[in-house]
Amino acid sequence: MKCINCNKRISSEVTFCPYCGVSINQEFSIDYFKTYIGNNYDILTTKSFSWNSLFFGFIYFFYRKMWVLGIIELLSLFIFYFYLGNYTYLIIFFMNLFIAFNFNSWYLEDCRLKVNLIKDQELDNNKIMELCKKKGGVTKTPIIILLIIIMGVTSFYFVKGVKNIITSVVNENIIRRSTI
């Protein structure tokens, strides 16, 4: 981050510039943070439980651009489904409950780190706000891709199921005709 008075590089954690002594307006940091998070700033900063992450899990991580945690949860789900057997759904429920209680704090910390990285690029305030808006917020692309994949897989299994039903009906008719 740069001092708004002397333009020298300073830490994003200071309240006064160590070079010229001017007070660093922390409101800019809050404005950056609000811009980065987007419309749900008040909800995400005041609530301790995330219903969205409980019901949508890894999809909500992707929606909030938390790619690594989304991939970790998705891989965990695959591992649980294939290796845990009878207790899979119970373990997944408790995992999602744990995530729901922690999601907002994880997300806010992730946002704080990313906003500080943007502020450290030595840009003016307008550019920082533009970058916060561009890099923050949410993305709908992974959700659209996931829905396309789900529709494709569902269509595949639907067609496969219909094909199996038709095959079994045809085979049954052939067996009936051969016994007559």
Secondary structure, 3 states (H helix, E strand, C coil): CECCCCCCECCCCCCECCCCCCECCHHHHHHHHHHHHCCCHHHHHHCCCCHHHHHHCHHHHHHCCCHHHHHHHHHHHHHHHHHCHHHHHHHHHHHHHHHHHHHHHHHHHHHHHHHHHHHCCCCCHHHHHHHHHHHCCCCCHHHHHHHHHHHHHHHHHHHHHHHHHHHHHHHHHHHHHHHC
